[in-house]
Amino acid sequence: MGDSNPTPRVSVHQALGGGPVADVLLWRKWYGGVVMLASATTFWYLFERAGYNFLSFVANVLLLLVVILFFWAKSASLLNRPLPPLPNLEISDKTVAKVADELQVWINYVLSIAHDIAIGRNLKLFFKVAAGLWLISWIGSLFNFLTLVYLGVILSLAVPLVYDKYQHHIDEKLSVTHRIIQTQYRKIDETVLRKLPLPSNKEKKMQ
């Protein structure tokens, strides 16, 4: 039987940031989704199926762009025409600081996990990290990196839209799955993890 008070509906658009990216991922701006999907498919076909070299492709595109801009600027000066409408090609200090702050948070988080495993000897965290890395390794053995990125693009354009339409049903299935996983984890924790020897607080302080 379902709960008498169902979980309130979550705004997927707001969860994705509520900006242009969310509009594209939810196909509210369908042309953006079409361009993103077509671009990803084209790149995947060129480098995965047609065998085009990525470095050569980037170099040729940049060479073509530089040649076009060079001759455009030269012809503009000779014919008294406006120069190419290029934006200010520089990265602001604010952008650099924002990226650095985000990287600092993620790096510190990874280092804290490594510290808990190596120094704190957190066995539960160790098994979680080991299982996650094994899963990533197994998925990586099935696809190469480019195909994996392409699948990620397709899923990013499909999963938010499907979840937004069928959120209630998906939440119910996820809730049942979560309870099953929690039950199995408690069994493993009681029968295996709690029986493993753990360092005492005195040993941790000495380290």
Disulfide bonds with the S-S distance in Angstrom:
none
